[in-house]
C-alpha cells in the first residue's frame, strides 16, 4: 500500500470512529424513551391518570417512532444524516417542552408520543447508517452495537436524573429540562454525522469488495418487500422487541406491586446497563457465530427470564433486590440484542445503498410490537390488577420467534458469470 493510500485509510478509520461516537451520543439523548416507567410513576395522583392513560404516551411514541423511520430512512439515504438528525433533535426538544406545559394524557400523547416520538425516529434513523459505512462488513455487528448501545444505556443516567428532578422540582420541570437539554445535544452532535464519499472502500475489506461483488448487493425497498425473508424478520423483531418494551414500560410498577420495592428507577437503570451492553455483546458475537444463531439464543433466554419475572412475589427469592436486578439486567441485554442484530442482518441481506429506508421498514416491527404489548400490559393490569397474562403471551411469542430462526436464509444470490448463464440456476449466498 502506498503512503497516500495508507493516509486515506487512516483518515477513514478516524472519521469512522468520530461518526460512530457521535451516533452513540445522539442515541444517549434519544433514549429518554426508556425512562417512561419512571416518568409515568411520577405523574401526580391529582392528575387522575389511569394505568392505561400512563401507557398511551409511551405506546404512541413507540408507534410514531417506528413509522417515522421509513420516511426518515429515505431522507437519510437521499440528503444525508446530518440534516435528518438535526430535524430529530428539534422535534424531540419541542415535544418535551410542550408536554411540560400540560397535565392531561392528551397533552403527553401529543408532546411525548407524537412529536418526541417523531424526533426520536429522525435521529435514530440517521445514527447507524453513516457509521457502518465507514467499516468493513466483518465489523457490522460491532459498529451497529456500539451506536445503538447509547439508546439502551440512556436510562443509566436519565432514570436517576428524572427521579431526582421530579422529586425536587416536580414532573413538569423535569420534562422541560430534558427537552431543552436534548435539543441542544442532538442538534450539536448531528453536525458530525458524515457518510464516506462515494466509492469509498473501508480498510480491511476483502479484495472482492474492492473489485465489485459477484452477488446482488443492494435491494430497493420494493425488491426487499418481495422477499419472504423480510416478513420472517419482521415477525421475529416484533416478538423480541415487544416483549422487552413491555417490561421496560412497566418495570417500576412491577417492582412495586410484585416485590414491594419502591426503587423501580434503580432497576430501570440496571436494565439499561444490560440493554446497552447486550447490544455490543450480541453484535460482536453475531459477527463470529452468525446473526440467526445469536437471535435464537436471545429469544430462548428472554422467554425463560420473563417466566421467572412472572413468578416474582414479595418475600420470595426472586424478589430480593440483587436477584431482581440481575433479572432486569439480563432482560435488558436480550432485548437490546434485537437493536444490534436486526440492523446488521438487514444490511447483510439487503445491502447498504438503501439501508436507511430498508431498515426503517423492518423497524416498523419494533414499534408495532412495542405498541401492542405495552398497551396490552396496561389494559390487562386495569382489569386484573396483575400482568400475568401479558407475561405468558410475551413468552409464547418469544418461543415462536426462536423456532422461526431455523427457517430464515439470506435472499442474496450469487451472480457469477457461470451461474448467470441462461439455463443455469443461481446458487444461494450464505447468510451473514
Buried (B, 14 or more C-beta within 10 A) or exposed (E): EEEEEEEBBEEBBEBBBBBBBBBBBBBBBBBBBBBBBBBBBBBEEEBEBEBBBBBBBBBBBBBBBBBBBBBBBBBBBEEBBBBBBBBBBBBBBBBBBBBBEBBEBEBBBBBBBBBBBBBBBBBBBBBBBBBBBBBBBBBBBBBBBBBBBBBBBBBBBBBBBBBEBBEEEBBBEBBBBBBEBBBEBBBBBBEBBBBBEEEBBBBEBEEEBEEEBBBBBBBBBEBBEEBEBBEBBBBBBBBBBBBBBBBBBBBBBBBBBBBEBEBBBBBBBBBBBBBBBBBBBBBBBBBEEBBBBBBBBBBBBBBBBBBBBBEBEEEEEBBBBEBBBBBBBBBBBBBBBBBBBBBBBBBBBBBBEBBBBBBBBBBBBBBBBBBBBBBBBBBBBEEEEEBEBBBEBBBBBBBBBBEBBEEBBBBBBBBEEEBEEEEEEEEEBEBB
